[in-house]
Amino acid sequence: MTAADPLLGPIEGARHEVFGGVDVDVVPAGSGRVKRLVYPPGSRWSTDRKPLVGTEYCMHAHVGFLARGRLDGVFEDGCTYSFTAPQVVVLEPGHDTWVVGEEPAVLIQFDFERETTSLLGLPERHSHP
């Protein structure tokens, strides 16, 4: 990450880690947290993070704002999705997501760790209305 780009610069008070090739900065916010996730070009959940997590699909809900880049993906039921910045992102558990293109995808995410799904009123899995 570079300080020359304010979107990628250091965040005061953030805890920084790298998880499966993704730069993650986390700041506590009340009973939740705000995260900046920087997914590099070519990053894919099933390739880079599945071996670390051990589930077939990502089972975490994601709610936030895609500030840069493009994320495509598929739910375990075969439904596909695509998010292109600037765009709000809402993903239920049970998905595989990858970066499209040559630029990193930057997601500003709001979550409550394992309680994100229930506290935000999201379904436990993707379903059709």
C-alpha positions as CSV (number, residue, x, y, z in Angstrom):
1,M,0.0,0.0,0.0
2,T,1.2,3.5,-0.6
3,A,0.7,6.8,1.3
4,A,0.7,8.7,-2.1
5,D,-2.9,7.5,-2.6
6,P,-5.1,8.7,0.2
7,L,-7.5,5.8,-0.3
8,L,-4.6,3.4,0.4
9,G,-2.7,5.5,3.0
10,P,-2.3,4.7,6.7
11,I,-5.4,4.9,8.9
12,E,-4.8,6.4,12.3
13,G,-5.8,4.0,15.0
14,A,-6.2,1.0,12.7
15,R,-4.9,-2.5,13.3
16,H,-3.3,-3.7,10.1
17,E,-3.0,-7.3,9.0
18,V,-2.7,-9.3,5.7
19,F,-5.1,-12.2,5.3
20,G,-4.8,-14.4,2.2
21,G,-3.1,-11.6,0.3
22,V,-5.7,-9.0,1.3
23,D,-4.6,-5.9,3.2
24,V,-7.0,-5.4,6.1
25,D,-7.2,-2.3,8.3
26,V,-9.6,-2.5,11.2
27,V,-10.9,0.3,13.5
28,P,-13.3,-0.5,16.4
29,A,-16.6,1.5,16.2
30,G,-19.0,1.0,19.1
31,S,-20.0,-2.6,19.2
32,G,-18.8,-3.1,15.6
33,R,-15.9,-2.2,13.4
34,V,-15.0,-0.5,10.2
35,K,-12.6,-2.2,7.9
36,R,-10.7,-1.2,4.8
37,L,-10.0,-4.3,2.6
38,V,-7.6,-3.9,-0.3
39,Y,-7.9,-6.9,-2.6
40,P,-5.1,-7.1,-5.2
41,P,-5.7,-7.8,-8.9
42,G,-6.2,-11.5,-9.4
43,S,-7.4,-12.1,-5.8
44,R,-10.1,-14.8,-5.4
45,W,-11.6,-16.1,-2.2
46,S,-11.7,-19.7,-3.3
47,T,-8.0,-19.6,-4.3
48,D,-6.4,-17.3,-1.7
49,R,-8.6,-17.5,1.5
50,K,-10.5,-20.8,1.3
51,P,-7.4,-22.8,2.2
52,L,-7.0,-20.6,5.3
53,V,-10.7,-20.8,6.4
54,G,-11.6,-24.3,5.4
55,T,-15.1,-23.8,4.2
56,E,-16.3,-24.3,0.6
57,Y,-17.6,-20.7,0.4
58,C,-17.0,-17.5,2.4
59,M,-19.5,-17.7,5.2
60,H,-19.2,-14.1,6.4
61,A,-21.7,-11.3,5.4
62,H,-20.2,-8.2,3.8
63,V,-21.8,-4.8,3.9
64,G,-20.0,-1.7,2.8
65,F,-19.0,0.6,0.0
66,L,-16.7,-0.4,-2.9
67,A,-14.6,2.7,-3.4
68,R,-12.4,1.3,-6.2
69,G,-12.3,-1.6,-8.6
70,R,-14.6,-4.4,-9.5
71,L,-15.7,-7.5,-7.7
72,D,-17.5,-10.4,-9.3
73,G,-18.7,-13.5,-7.7
74,V,-21.0,-16.5,-7.4
75,F,-23.3,-17.7,-4.6
76,E,-23.3,-21.4,-3.7
77,D,-26.7,-21.7,-5.5
78,G,-25.1,-20.5,-8.7
79,C,-26.4,-16.9,-8.7
80,T,-23.8,-14.5,-9.9
81,Y,-23.1,-10.8,-9.0
82,S,-20.9,-8.0,-10.0
83,F,-20.0,-4.8,-8.1
84,T,-18.2,-1.9,-9.8
85,A,-17.0,1.2,-7.8
86,P,-18.5,3.4,-6.7
87,Q,-21.2,1.0,-5.4
88,V,-22.7,-0.3,-2.1
89,V,-22.0,-3.9,-1.5
90,V,-24.3,-6.3,0.4
91,L,-23.4,-10.0,0.3
92,E,-25.0,-12.8,2.3
93,P,-22.9,-15.7,3.5
94,G,-22.1,-18.5,1.0
95,H,-20.2,-16.8,-1.8
96,D,-17.0,-16.8,-3.8
97,T,-15.7,-13.4,-4.9
98,W,-12.8,-12.3,-7.2
99,V,-11.2,-9.1,-8.4
100,V,-11.8,-8.2,-12.1
101,G,-9.2,-6.1,-13.9
102,E,-5.8,-4.7,-13.3
103,E,-6.5,-2.5,-10.3
104,P,-7.0,-3.4,-6.7
105,A,-10.6,-3.5,-5.3
106,V,-11.0,-1.3,-2.2
107,L,-14.0,-2.2,0.0
108,I,-14.9,-0.1,3.1
109,Q,-16.8,-2.6,5.2
110,F,-19.0,-2.3,8.3
111,D,-19.3,-5.4,10.4
112,F,-20.0,-7.0,13.8
113,E,-17.6,-10.0,13.4
114,R,-19.7,-13.3,13.7
115,E,-22.9,-11.3,14.4
116,T,-22.9,-9.2,11.2
117,T,-25.6,-11.3,9.5
118,S,-28.1,-11.2,12.5
119,L,-27.4,-7.6,13.6
120,L,-27.9,-6.3,10.1
121,G,-31.0,-8.4,9.4
122,L,-29.4,-10.3,6.5
123,P,-30.4,-13.9,5.6
124,E,-28.1,-16.7,6.7
125,R,-27.7,-17.7,3.0
126,H,-28.5,-16.1,-0.4
127,S,-32.0,-16.8,-1.4
128,H,-34.4,-15.7,-4.2
129,P,-37.3,-13.5,-3.3
